[in-house]
Amino acid sequence: MNTIRRSLRPVLGLSAALLTVAGLAPVPAASAAADPAYKVLVFTRTKGFVHASIPTAIQTIKDLGAAHGFTVDATDDEKAFTAANLARYQAVVWANTTGDVLDDTQQAAFESYIRSGGGYVGIHSAADTEYDWPFYGQLMGAYFNLHPAIQQARVNVEDRASASTAHLPATWNRTDEWYNYQSNPRATAHVLASLDETSYSPGEGAMGDHPITWCKTLEGGRSWFTGLGHSKEQYADPDFRQMLLGGIRYAAGRSKADCRPETGYVPLYNGSTAGWRQAGPGGFTNADATLSSYGGTGLLWYDAKEYSSYSLKLDWKMTGDANSGVFIGFPPSDDWNSAVNNGYEVQIDATDSPDKTTGAVYGFQAADLAARDAALNPPGEWNTYELLVQGERLQVYLNGVLINDFTNTDPARSLAGHIGLQNHGTGEEVAFRNIRIKDLGSPPATVQAESYSAAAGVSPYPKAGANGGQTLGHIDPGDWARYDGLALNGATGFRARVVSGGPGGTIQVRTGSPTGPLLGSVAVPNTGGWSTFQDVSTTLSNVPAGTADVYLTFSGSGGGLFDVDDFTFTRPAAARVVGLAGLCLDLQGGATANGTQAQVSTCNGSPAQTWTRDGQALKAFDKCLDVSGGATSDGAKVQLWDCNASGVQQWSLRDDGSLLNPQSGRCLDVQWASTVPGTKVQLYGCNGSPAQRWSLSS
């Protein structure tokens, strides 16, 4: 197969299967409310290959606009890229552009437009455009490399909740000119569809993992790109036209989606109901990799595994004013009321009281209603939940936006347990797709000390008042207990619940062996008697990453030193770093790669804005806020980088609110004191201005 590198020369029956009771049809599609009117600019300038399909693309987008409430202007004139003109449009479509099409002033205007919340749509050879403009490359996602001859290929639709792909089958056979890209956009974009390279001949530059349609956010703006759209014939296809419409609606902010990068998830449901079982009446139909509720009240729950620290994502859609919910943290039971009485429900309901409507932890805590309403798609359209569970903290994200942050304080309940979907009753139809989970691998919040893997000298001891009814007792000097495979990532402290009517002593925390590396030690006093419990704590150092076998070793004078009830490895509390105009310290595009630019953006509670203090380091994604190259000059880049304990990663919070980098003697500063989301932060001489004032807020 010949492989072509594009030149810059200007040349011309579903069958519904019931999980429980048969006889009821899947949920019918509901019509979404019409979008508020908006305007779109279609830009088609070429300085390289000229696609014959460009006029067809323009007319197609105009036809979509006429049918769906937006107006369209089309131009190949780069002079349209001024701040005043771009401000008239909610999205700009780059339709088969090629080459270097904007000058520096026009590029600056478009960058400002995106940072101010504008939308970008790229079609096909928009990836063969502006190779020397880094911002455009970040916005679009991946530059063109090579392509083989036009041929049919199988498209795997990975996200069937986006407005651009929800209508598509899980696999979609298409004929097009399939681009190979210079890099894989998956690390910085949310992939909506990818190519199965075994279904065609990708030629030189085959990618293996081959995204072809994706979306992302960048510095306050929205971006949607598809590699489809080479030939005129594409634009006559209803599925492709609907795909373009959905991409335009997302870019224009009319349809919401979670476009954060997504890796490491495994499916719990994507067509197969293995591991799921129904409790209570009613149930769910299973067709087209979609679960649709009927009857009830009941619960479809995943009984194959319990989870304690995880990110659960799922797509859901209501029909009208329906009612359902996602239950978490309940024990195994075929009585659906067990989930109600022991777990928590994240509600799905268009209308109810604040603590019982969409995004609420039902009956316990309402969502942030303003944030929820801004992120919510209406009945008839798909939404995406992320339920992020870390210990007894639950964060609820709707279409990528944090809308609820709840901590369980009820000792009779826990966020750890099983996961389930509610079928609420007749007429309460809610559908679910693409249920997937990432096990975060964190340890239990608390380890019962008597649950050791091996020990010397010690043994469990029944004791009133002990959690679980027992302590680790009979502790004498030189004794030890081992706990296998504890996850230590990010641990900075150790806390133990102890009791002593004896002389007291010391707990040493070690790894590998009873004489292995010492992470920390803590003194245990006489607590006032063998029935008086007390917490003792210490900081840890040189904590290894990943999991390790942990040894508690004991020292002191005499015998019967103390008992240990339980212990916890503590981690710094996550916080937002809030600065000028209430904007949050953020990582550009939510990226995790070394060198990712730090910036300020509208606070949204995402992981890219979640920082922890580790000594004088600020950490996100297990990496550190860093001064590029150890620079000490004004304007030096501030970025994300692997933690290395060097001076370029130290930030001292001073009394005036500034974050000083002691090595350089300069402060963390918002460039130009700008209040526009997406503005970069930099190193700059400390001056006490509002652009250098920060606060850590949980």
C-alpha positions as CSV (number, residue, x, y, z in Angstrom):
1,M,0.0,0.0,0.0
2,N,1.4,3.4,-1.0
3,T,1.6,5.9,1.9
4,I,1.1,9.5,1.1
5,R,2.5,12.5,3.0
6,R,0.4,15.5,2.4
7,S,2.3,18.4,0.6
8,L,1.8,22.0,1.4
9,R,1.8,22.8,-2.4
10,P,-1.5,24.3,-3.4
11,V,-3.1,21.6,-5.6
12,L,-6.6,20.9,-6.6
13,G,-32.2,-5.1,14.7
14,L,-31.7,-4.8,17.9
15,S,-33.1,-7.6,20.1
16,A,-33.8,-6.5,23.7
17,A,-32.8,-9.0,26.3
18,L,-34.5,-8.6,29.7
19,L,-32.4,-9.1,32.7
20,T,-35.4,-10.0,34.8
21,V,-39.1,-9.9,33.8
22,A,-39.8,-10.0,30.0
23,G,-42.3,-8.1,28.0
24,L,-41.4,-4.4,28.3
25,A,-39.6,-2.5,25.6
26,P,-36.5,-0.4,26.0
27,V,-36.7,3.3,26.8
28,P,-37.8,5.3,23.8
29,A,-35.6,8.3,22.8
30,A,-36.9,11.6,24.1
31,S,-36.5,14.9,22.3
32,A,-34.2,17.4,23.9
33,A,-35.1,21.1,24.3
34,A,-34.0,23.4,21.5
35,D,-30.7,25.2,22.0
36,P,-30.7,29.0,22.5
37,A,-29.7,30.7,19.2
38,Y,-26.0,31.1,18.5
39,K,-23.6,31.9,15.6
40,V,-20.9,29.8,14.0
41,L,-18.0,30.8,11.8
42,V,-16.8,28.3,9.2
43,F,-13.1,29.0,8.2
44,T,-11.8,27.3,5.1
45,R,-8.5,29.0,4.1
46,T,-5.9,26.7,2.5
47,K,-2.2,27.2,1.9
48,G,-1.7,23.6,0.8
49,F,-3.9,20.8,-0.5
50,V,-7.4,22.1,-1.4
51,H,-10.2,19.6,-0.7
52,A,-12.9,19.5,-3.3
53,S,-15.4,18.8,-0.4
54,I,-15.0,22.3,1.2
55,P,-18.1,23.8,-0.5
56,T,-20.1,20.8,0.5
57,A,-18.9,21.1,4.1
58,I,-19.9,24.7,4.2
59,Q,-23.4,24.0,2.8
60,T,-23.8,21.0,5.2
61,I,-23.1,23.2,8.2
62,K,-25.4,25.9,7.0
63,D,-28.2,23.3,6.5
64,L,-27.5,22.0,10.1
65,G,-27.7,25.5,11.4
66,A,-31.0,26.2,9.6
67,A,-32.5,23.0,11.1
68,H,-31.1,23.4,14.6
69,G,-31.2,27.1,15.5
70,F,-27.8,28.5,14.7
71,T,-26.6,30.9,12.0
72,V,-23.5,30.3,9.9
73,D,-21.0,32.7,8.3
74,A,-18.3,31.1,6.0
75,T,-15.0,32.7,5.0
76,D,-11.6,31.9,3.7
77,D,-10.4,35.3,4.6
78,E,-7.9,35.3,7.5
79,K,-8.8,38.9,8.3
80,A,-11.9,37.6,10.0
81,F,-9.6,36.7,12.9
82,T,-9.9,39.8,15.0
83,A,-11.0,40.0,18.6
84,A,-14.1,42.0,17.7
85,N,-15.3,39.7,14.9
86,L,-14.6,36.5,16.7
87,A,-16.6,37.7,19.7
88,R,-19.7,37.3,17.5
89,Y,-19.4,33.5,17.4
90,Q,-19.8,30.7,19.9
91,A,-17.7,28.3,17.8
92,V,-15.3,28.5,14.8
93,V,-15.1,25.5,12.5
94,W,-11.8,24.9,10.7
95,A,-13.1,22.9,7.7
96,N,-10.3,21.2,5.8
97,T,-7.9,24.1,6.3
98,T,-4.3,23.4,5.3
99,G,-0.9,25.2,5.9
100,D,0.0,28.3,7.7
101,V,-3.2,30.4,7.4
102,L,-2.9,33.1,10.2
103,D,-0.3,35.7,11.0
104,D,0.9,36.4,14.5
105,T,-1.7,39.1,15.2
106,Q,-4.6,36.8,14.0
107,Q,-3.2,33.9,16.0
108,A,-3.2,36.1,19.2
109,A,-6.8,37.1,18.5
110,F,-7.8,33.4,18.2
111,E,-5.9,32.4,21.4
112,S,-7.7,35.2,23.3
113,Y,-11.0,34.0,21.9
114,I,-10.4,30.4,23.1
115,R,-9.2,31.6,26.5
116,S,-12.3,33.7,26.9
117,G,-14.5,30.6,26.5
118,G,-14.8,30.2,22.7
119,G,-15.2,26.9,20.8
120,Y,-13.1,25.2,18.1
121,V,-14.2,22.5,15.7
122,G,-11.6,20.8,13.5
123,I,-12.5,18.7,10.5
124,H,-10.0,16.3,8.8
125,S,-7.1,18.4,7.4
126,A,-7.5,20.9,10.2
127,A,-4.8,18.6,11.6
128,D,-2.6,19.6,8.5
129,T,-2.6,23.2,9.6
130,E,-0.4,25.6,11.5
131,Y,2.5,23.3,12.4
132,D,4.5,26.1,13.9
133,W,1.9,27.4,16.2
134,P,2.1,25.5,19.5
135,F,-1.2,26.8,20.9
136,Y,-3.1,25.5,17.8
137,G,-1.4,22.1,18.2
138,Q,-2.5,21.9,21.8
139,L,-6.0,23.0,20.9
140,M,-6.5,20.6,18.0
141,G,-4.8,17.7,19.7
142,A,-2.4,16.0,17.2
143,Y,-0.8,17.0,13.9
144,F,-1.1,15.0,10.6
145,N,1.7,12.7,9.8
146,L,0.9,10.3,6.9
147,H,-2.1,8.7,5.2
148,P,-2.6,5.5,3.1
149,A,-5.0,5.3,0.2
150,I,-8.8,5.9,0.8
151,Q,-10.3,2.6,2.1
152,Q,-13.0,1.3,4.4
153,A,-12.1,0.9,8.1
154,R,-13.9,0.0,11.3
155,V,-14.4,2.8,13.7
156,N,-14.8,1.8,17.4
157,V,-17.0,4.3,19.2
158,E,-15.6,4.6,22.6
159,D,-17.9,7.3,24.1
160,R,-21.6,6.9,23.2
161,A,-22.7,9.8,25.5
162,S,-21.2,12.7,23.7
163,A,-23.8,14.6,21.5
164,S,-21.5,13.8,18.5
165,T,-21.4,10.1,19.0
166,A,-24.4,9.0,21.1
167,H,-26.4,8.1,18.0
168,L,-23.7,5.9,16.6
169,P,-23.4,2.1,16.9
170,A,-20.5,0.7,19.0
171,T,-18.7,-0.2,15.7
172,W,-19.2,1.9,12.6
173,N,-17.8,1.0,9.2
174,R,-16.7,4.0,7.1
175,T,-14.7,4.8,4.0
176,D,-12.4,7.8,4.3
177,E,-8.9,9.0,4.0
178,W,-7.5,7.9,7.3
179,Y,-4.8,10.1,8.8
180,N,-2.0,8.8,10.9
181,Y,-0.9,11.4,13.5
182,Q,2.5,12.5,14.7
183,S,1.5,11.9,18.4
184,N,-1.3,10.2,20.3
185,P,-3.9,12.7,21.6
186,R,-5.2,10.3,24.3
187,A,-3.0,11.8,27.0
188,T,-4.5,15.3,26.7
189,A,-7.9,14.7,25.1
190,H,-10.9,12.6,25.7
191,V,-11.2,10.0,22.8
192,L,-14.7,9.6,21.4
193,A,-13.8,7.2,18.6
194,S,-10.8,5.3,17.4
195,L,-9.8,3.2,14.3
196,D,-9.3,-0.6,14.4
197,E,-6.1,-0.8,12.4
198,T,-6.7,-4.5,11.8
199,S,-9.7,-3.6,9.7
200,Y,-7.7,-1.7,7.0
201,S,-4.1,-1.1,5.9
202,P,-2.8,1.9,7.8
203,G,0.5,1.9,6.0
204,E,3.6,3.7,7.2
205,G,3.1,5.5,10.5
206,A,0.6,3.0,11.9
207,M,-0.3,4.1,15.4
208,G,-1.7,0.9,17.1
209,D,-3.9,2.9,19.4
210,H,-5.4,5.2,16.8
211,P,-7.8,7.9,18.0
212,I,-9.8,9.5,15.2
213,T,-12.4,11.8,16.9
214,W,-11.9,13.5,20.3
215,C,-12.8,16.5,22.5
216,K,-10.9,18.5,25.1
217,T,-10.8,21.7,27.0
218,L,-8.0,24.2,26.9
219,E,-7.5,27.4,28.8
220,G,-11.2,28.1,29.2
221,G,-12.2,27.0,25.7
222,R,-13.6,23.8,24.2
223,S,-12.2,21.8,21.3
224,W,-13.7,19.0,19.2
225,F,-11.9,17.3,16.3
226,T,-12.6,14.5,13.8
227,G,-10.3,13.0,11.3
228,L,-13.3,12.1,9.1
229,G,-14.6,14.4,6.3
230,H,-12.2,14.1,3.3
231,S,-14.7,13.5,0.5
232,K,-18.0,15.1,-0.5
233,E,-19.9,11.8,0.0
234,Q,-19.2,12.0,3.8
235,Y,-21.4,15.1,4.1
236,A,-24.5,13.4,2.7
237,D,-24.4,10.7,5.3
238,P,-27.0,11.3,8.1
239,D,-24.7,9.8,10.8
240,F,-21.8,11.9,9.8
241,R,-24.0,15.1,9.7
242,Q,-25.3,14.3,13.2
243,M,-21.8,13.8,14.4
244,L,-20.8,17.2,13.1
245,L,-23.8,18.8,14.7
246,G,-22.9,17.3,18.1
247,G,-19.4,18.5,17.8
248,I,-20.5,22.0,17.0
249,R,-23.0,22.0,19.8
250,Y,-20.3,20.9,22.3
251,A,-17.8,23.5,21.0
252,A,-20.5,26.2,21.3
253,G,-21.3,25.2,24.9
254,R,-24.8,24.0,24.0
255,S,-24.1,20.4,24.9
256,K,-22.1,19.5,27.9
257,A,-19.6,16.6,28.1
258,D,-16.8,15.3,30.2
259,C,-13.8,15.9,27.9
260,R,-11.1,15.3,30.4
261,P,-8.5,12.7,29.4
262,E,-9.5,9.2,30.5
263,T,-7.2,6.2,31.0
264,G,-7.0,3.2,33.2
265,Y,-10.7,2.4,33.5
266,V,-12.1,-1.1,33.1
267,P,-15.7,-1.9,32.1
268,L,-18.3,-3.1,34.5
269,Y,-20.9,-2.9,31.8
270,N,-20.6,-2.3,28.1
271,G,-23.2,-4.7,26.8
272,S,-22.5,-7.7,29.0
273,T,-24.3,-8.1,32.4
274,A,-21.9,-10.6,33.8
275,G,-21.4,-9.9,37.5
276,W,-24.7,-8.0,37.8
277,R,-27.9,-9.2,39.6
278,Q,-31.3,-7.8,40.2
279,A,-32.7,-7.2,43.7
280,G,-36.4,-6.4,44.0
281,P,-39.1,-6.0,41.4
282,G,-38.8,-4.6,37.9
283,G,-35.4,-4.5,36.2
284,F,-33.5,-3.3,33.2
285,T,-33.7,-4.2,29.5
286,N,-30.3,-4.8,27.9
287,A,-30.0,-3.7,24.2
288,D,-27.5,-1.8,22.1
289,A,-25.0,-1.9,25.1
290,T,-27.6,0.2,27.0
291,L,-29.5,-0.7,30.2
292,S,-33.0,0.8,30.4
293,S,-35.0,0.7,33.6
294,Y,-38.6,-0.5,34.0
295,G,-40.9,-1.2,36.9
296,G,-39.6,-1.4,40.5
297,T,-38.6,-0.2,42.9
298,G,-35.5,-2.4,42.7
299,L,-31.8,-2.4,42.2
300,L,-29.4,-3.9,39.7
301,W,-26.2,-4.3,41.6
302,Y,-22.7,-5.4,40.8
303,D,-22.0,-8.4,43.0
304,A,-18.7,-9.5,41.5
305,K,-16.6,-7.2,43.6
306,E,-16.7,-4.5,46.4
307,Y,-14.7,-1.3,46.0
308,S,-13.3,1.1,48.6
309,S,-11.2,3.7,46.7
310,Y,-12.1,4.3,43.1
311,S,-13.4,6.5,40.3
312,L,-16.7,5.2,38.9
313,K,-17.8,6.7,35.6
314,L,-21.1,6.0,33.8
315,D,-23.4,7.7,31.2
316,W,-27.1,8.2,31.9
317,K,-30.1,9.6,30.2
318,M,-33.6,10.5,31.5
319,T,-36.9,10.3,29.7
320,G,-38.9,13.3,30.9
321,D,-39.2,13.9,34.6
322,A,-37.8,10.4,35.6
323,N,-36.2,9.1,38.8
324,S,-33.2,6.8,39.4
325,G,-29.9,6.9,41.2
326,V,-26.5,5.3,41.6
327,F,-26.0,3.5,44.9
328,I,-22.6,3.0,46.5
329,G,-21.1,1.6,49.7
330,F,-23.7,-1.1,50.6
331,P,-23.1,-4.8,51.6
332,P,-24.1,-7.7,49.4
333,S,-27.9,-8.4,49.7
334,D,-30.8,-9.4,47.5
335,D,-32.9,-7.0,49.5
336,W,-32.7,-3.6,47.6
337,N,-33.5,-1.8,50.9
338,S,-30.1,-2.8,52.2
339,A,-28.6,-0.3,49.8
340,V,-31.0,2.4,51.1
341,N,-30.3,1.6,54.7
342,N,-26.5,1.0,54.5
343,G,-25.2,2.9,51.5
344,Y,-25.6,6.2,49.8
345,E,-27.5,7.2,46.6
346,V,-26.3,9.8,44.1
347,Q,-29.6,10.9,42.8
348,I,-30.9,11.3,39.2
349,D,-34.2,13.2,39.2
350,A,-35.1,16.3,37.1
351,T,-37.3,17.8,39.8
352,D,-37.4,17.4,43.5
353,S,-36.2,19.1,46.7
354,P,-32.5,20.2,46.6
355,D,-31.3,17.2,48.7
356,K,-33.2,14.7,46.5
357,T,-32.6,15.9,42.9
358,T,-29.8,15.3,40.4
359,G,-26.4,15.4,41.9
360,A,-27.6,15.2,45.5
361,V,-26.4,12.5,48.0
362,Y,-30.0,11.6,48.5
363,G,-31.4,12.9,51.8
364,F,-27.9,13.9,53.0
365,Q,-26.4,16.7,50.9
366,A,-27.7,18.8,48.0
367,A,-25.5,19.4,45.0
368,D,-24.1,22.9,44.2
369,L,-27.2,23.8,42.2
370,A,-25.7,26.6,40.2
371,A,-22.7,24.4,39.1
372,R,-25.1,21.4,38.5
373,D,-27.5,23.4,36.4
374,A,-24.6,24.8,34.3
375,A,-23.2,21.3,33.6
376,L,-26.5,19.4,33.1
377,N,-27.9,18.2,29.8
378,P,-31.7,18.1,29.7
379,P,-33.9,15.0,29.6
380,G,-33.4,13.2,26.3
381,E,-29.6,13.8,26.2
382,W,-26.8,11.8,27.8
383,N,-24.9,12.9,30.9
384,T,-21.8,11.5,32.5
385,Y,-21.2,11.0,36.2
386,E,-17.9,10.5,37.9
387,L,-18.2,9.3,41.5
388,L,-14.8,9.7,43.0
389,V,-14.5,7.8,46.3
390,Q,-11.4,8.2,48.4
391,G,-11.8,6.8,51.9
392,E,-15.0,8.4,53.3
393,R,-14.9,11.3,50.9
394,L,-17.2,11.3,47.8
395,Q,-16.9,13.8,45.0
396,V,-19.6,13.9,42.3
397,Y,-18.6,15.2,38.9
398,L,-21.3,15.9,36.3
399,N,-20.0,16.2,32.7
400,G,-16.5,16.9,34.2
401,V,-17.7,19.6,36.7
402,L,-17.5,19.0,40.5
403,I,-21.1,19.5,41.8
404,N,-21.0,17.8,45.2
405,D,-18.3,17.1,47.8
406,F,-19.5,14.9,50.6
407,T,-17.8,13.2,53.6
408,N,-19.4,10.3,55.4
409,T,-19.4,10.8,59.2
410,D,-21.9,8.1,60.1
411,P,-20.1,5.2,61.7
412,A,-23.0,2.9,60.7
413,R,-22.4,3.6,57.0
414,S,-19.4,3.6,54.6
415,L,-18.6,4.6,51.1
416,A,-16.8,1.2,50.6
417,G,-19.0,-1.6,49.3
418,H,-21.0,-2.5,46.2
419,I,-22.3,-0.4,43.3
420,G,-25.9,-0.5,42.0
421,L,-28.4,1.2,39.7
422,Q,-31.9,1.9,40.8
423,N,-35.0,1.1,38.8
424,H,-37.5,3.4,40.5
425,G,-40.9,2.4,39.1
426,T,-43.2,2.3,36.2
427,G,-42.9,5.5,34.1
428,E,-39.5,6.4,35.6
429,E,-37.3,5.4,32.7
430,V,-33.6,6.1,32.9
431,A,-31.0,4.5,30.6
432,F,-27.3,3.8,31.4
433,R,-24.3,3.1,29.2
434,N,-20.5,2.5,29.5
435,I,-20.2,1.8,33.2
436,R,-16.5,1.8,34.0
437,I,-14.2,1.9,37.0
438,K,-10.7,2.7,38.0
439,D,-9.6,1.1,41.2
440,L,-7.3,3.7,42.9
441,G,-5.6,1.0,45.0
442,S,-5.6,3.0,48.2
443,P,-5.4,1.1,51.4
444,P,-8.4,1.0,53.8
445,A,-8.7,4.2,55.8
446,T,-7.8,2.3,59.0
447,V,-6.0,-1.0,59.5
448,Q,-7.1,-3.1,62.5
449,A,-3.8,-3.8,64.3
450,E,-4.8,-7.3,65.2
451,S,-5.2,-8.2,61.5
452,Y,-1.5,-8.7,61.0
453,S,0.0,-11.1,58.3
454,A,2.7,-12.3,60.7
455,A,4.0,-11.4,64.1
456,A,6.5,-12.1,66.9
457,G,5.4,-12.0,70.5
458,V,2.1,-10.2,70.1
459,S,-1.4,-11.6,69.8
460,P,-5.0,-10.3,69.5
461,Y,-6.6,-9.4,72.8
462,P,-10.4,-9.0,73.4
463,K,-11.1,-5.5,74.8
464,A,-14.2,-3.5,75.5
465,G,-14.1,-0.2,73.6
466,A,-11.8,-1.4,70.9
467,N,-12.9,-1.0,67.3
468,G,-13.7,-4.5,66.1
469,G,-13.7,-5.7,69.7
470,Q,-10.0,-6.6,69.8
471,T,-6.6,-4.9,70.1
472,L,-3.1,-6.0,69.3
473,G,-1.9,-7.0,72.8
474,H,0.8,-8.7,74.9
475,I,3.3,-6.2,73.5
476,D,6.8,-6.4,75.0
477,P,10.1,-4.8,73.9
478,G,11.4,-6.4,70.7
479,D,8.0,-7.7,69.5
480,W,6.8,-6.9,66.0
481,A,3.8,-7.3,63.7
482,R,3.8,-7.4,59.8
483,Y,1.1,-6.1,57.5
484,D,1.5,-7.2,53.9
485,G,0.9,-5.1,50.7
486,L,-0.1,-1.8,52.2
487,A,-0.3,1.1,49.7
488,L,1.9,3.9,50.9
489,N,1.6,6.4,47.9
490,G,1.5,9.9,49.3
491,A,1.5,9.0,53.0
492,T,3.2,11.6,55.1
493,G,2.0,10.7,58.6
494,F,1.1,7.8,60.9
495,R,-1.7,7.7,63.5
496,A,-2.4,4.9,66.0
497,R,-5.2,4.4,68.5
498,V,-3.5,3.0,71.6
499,V,-4.3,2.1,75.2
500,S,-1.9,1.6,78.1
501,G,-2.0,1.0,81.9
502,G,1.6,0.0,81.7
503,P,4.9,1.9,81.2
504,G,4.2,2.8,77.6
505,G,7.0,2.8,75.0
506,T,7.6,3.5,71.3
507,I,6.1,2.3,67.9
508,Q,8.6,2.2,65.0
509,V,7.2,2.1,61.5
510,R,9.5,0.1,59.1
511,T,9.3,-1.6,55.7
512,G,10.8,-4.8,54.4
513,S,11.8,-6.4,57.8
514,P,11.7,-5.8,61.5
515,T,15.1,-4.0,61.1
516,G,14.3,-2.5,57.7
517,P,14.2,1.3,56.8
518,L,12.7,3.4,59.5
519,L,9.9,5.7,58.3
520,G,9.0,7.2,61.6
521,S,8.5,6.5,65.3
522,V,6.0,7.7,67.9
523,A,6.0,7.6,71.7
524,V,3.1,5.9,73.4
525,P,2.4,7.2,77.0
526,N,0.5,5.5,79.8
527,T,-3.0,6.6,78.7
528,G,-4.4,6.5,82.3
529,G,-5.5,2.9,82.3
530,W,-6.2,-0.2,80.1
531,S,-9.7,1.1,79.2
532,T,-8.7,4.7,78.2
533,F,-7.9,5.0,74.5
534,Q,-5.8,7.7,73.0
535,D,-4.5,8.7,69.5
536,V,-0.8,9.2,68.9
537,S,0.7,10.4,65.7
538,T,4.0,11.2,63.9
539,T,5.3,12.4,60.5
540,L,6.9,9.9,58.1
541,S,9.9,10.4,55.8
542,N,11.4,8.4,52.9
543,V,8.1,6.7,52.3
544,P,8.4,4.3,49.3
545,A,6.0,4.6,46.4
546,G,3.5,1.8,45.7
547,T,2.8,-1.0,48.1
548,A,5.1,-2.4,50.8
549,D,5.1,-4.9,53.6
550,V,4.9,-2.7,56.8
551,Y,6.4,-3.7,60.1
552,L,5.4,-2.2,63.4
553,T,8.2,-2.8,65.9
554,F,7.9,-2.1,69.6
555,S,10.4,-0.8,72.2
556,G,10.4,0.3,75.8
557,S,11.3,-0.8,79.3
558,G,9.6,-3.7,81.2
559,G,6.8,-5.8,79.9
560,G,3.2,-5.2,78.9
561,L,4.0,-1.9,77.3
562,F,0.7,-1.0,75.6
563,D,-2.0,-2.3,73.2
564,V,-2.6,-1.0,69.6
565,D,-6.2,-0.9,68.5
566,D,-5.8,0.4,64.9
567,F,-3.6,2.6,62.8
568,T,-3.8,4.8,59.7
569,F,-1.4,6.2,57.2
570,T,-2.4,9.8,56.8
571,R,-2.0,11.9,53.6
572,P,-2.1,15.7,53.2
573,A,-5.6,17.1,52.7
574,A,-6.3,18.0,49.1
575,A,-6.9,21.7,48.6
576,R,-7.4,24.3,45.9
577,V,-4.8,27.0,45.5
578,V,-6.9,30.2,44.9
579,G,-5.5,33.4,43.6
580,L,-6.3,36.5,41.7
581,A,-10.1,37.1,41.1
582,G,-10.9,33.8,42.8
583,L,-9.3,31.8,40.0
584,C,-7.7,28.4,40.8
585,L,-4.1,27.2,40.2
586,D,-4.7,24.7,37.3
587,L,-2.8,22.6,34.8
588,Q,-3.2,23.4,31.2
589,G,-5.7,21.0,29.5
590,G,-5.8,18.8,32.6
591,A,-2.6,17.2,31.3
592,T,-0.3,15.1,33.5
593,A,2.8,15.1,31.3
594,N,6.1,16.6,32.5
595,G,6.3,20.2,31.3
596,T,2.6,20.9,31.5
597,Q,2.1,24.7,31.9
598,A,0.6,25.9,35.2
599,Q,-2.1,28.5,34.8
600,V,-5.1,30.0,36.5
601,S,-8.7,29.0,35.6
602,T,-12.2,29.0,36.8
603,C,-12.4,26.7,39.9
604,N,-14.1,23.4,39.0
605,G,-12.7,20.9,41.5
606,S,-11.0,18.8,38.9
607,P,-7.9,16.8,39.7
608,A,-5.9,19.4,37.7
609,Q,-6.8,21.9,40.4
610,T,-6.4,19.5,43.4
611,W,-3.1,20.1,45.2
612,T,-1.6,18.7,48.3
613,R,1.2,20.0,50.5
614,D,4.2,17.7,51.0
615,G,6.6,19.7,53.1
616,Q,7.2,22.8,50.9
617,A,6.2,21.0,47.7
618,L,2.8,21.4,45.9
619,K,1.7,18.1,44.3
620,A,-1.0,17.2,41.8
621,F,-1.2,13.9,39.9
622,D,1.7,12.7,42.1
623,K,4.0,15.3,40.5
624,C,5.3,18.6,41.7
625,L,4.9,22.3,40.8
626,D,8.3,23.1,39.3
627,V,10.3,26.0,37.9
628,S,11.4,25.0,34.4
629,G,15.1,24.4,34.1
630,G,15.8,25.8,37.6
631,A,15.5,29.3,36.1
632,T,15.7,32.3,38.4
633,S,14.7,35.0,36.0
634,D,11.4,37.0,35.8
635,G,8.9,35.2,33.5
636,A,10.4,31.7,34.0
637,K,7.9,28.9,33.2
638,V,6.1,27.2,36.1
639,Q,5.1,23.7,35.2
640,L,4.3,20.1,36.4
641,W,7.3,17.8,36.8
642,D,8.3,14.5,38.5
643,C,9.0,15.3,42.1
644,N,12.7,15.3,42.9
645,A,12.9,17.3,46.2
646,S,15.1,20.0,44.6
647,G,14.9,23.7,45.3
648,V,13.0,24.4,42.1
649,Q,10.0,22.5,43.6
650,Q,9.9,24.3,47.0
651,W,7.2,26.9,47.7
652,S,6.9,28.7,51.0
653,L,3.5,30.3,51.8
654,R,4.4,33.6,53.4
655,D,2.3,35.8,55.7
656,D,1.3,38.1,52.8
657,G,-0.2,35.2,50.9
658,S,2.7,34.9,48.4
659,L,4.2,31.6,47.4
660,L,8.0,32.1,47.5
661,N,10.4,29.8,45.6
662,P,13.4,30.2,48.1
663,Q,16.0,29.0,45.6
664,S,15.3,31.9,43.2
665,G,14.0,34.4,45.7
666,R,11.0,35.0,43.4
667,C,7.2,34.4,43.8
668,L,4.5,32.6,41.9
669,D,2.8,35.3,39.8
670,V,-0.2,35.5,37.4
671,Q,1.1,36.8,34.1
672,W,0.1,40.4,33.4
673,A,-2.1,40.3,36.5
674,S,-4.8,39.0,34.1
675,T,-8.1,37.8,35.3
676,V,-8.9,35.8,32.1
677,P,-9.1,32.0,32.8
678,G,-6.3,30.3,31.1
679,T,-3.6,32.9,31.9
680,K,-0.3,31.3,32.6
681,V,1.5,31.6,35.9
682,Q,5.2,32.4,36.1
683,L,8.1,33.2,38.4
684,Y,8.5,36.9,39.1
685,G,10.1,39.3,41.6
686,C,8.0,39.3,44.8
687,N,6.0,42.6,45.0
688,G,3.0,41.9,47.2
689,S,0.5,42.5,44.4
690,P,-2.8,40.7,44.1
691,A,-1.3,38.7,41.3
692,Q,1.0,37.0,43.8
693,R,-1.5,36.4,46.7
694,W,-2.7,32.8,47.1
695,S,-4.7,30.8,49.6
696,L,-5.1,27.1,50.2
697,S,-8.8,26.2,50.4
698,S,-10.2,22.7,51.0
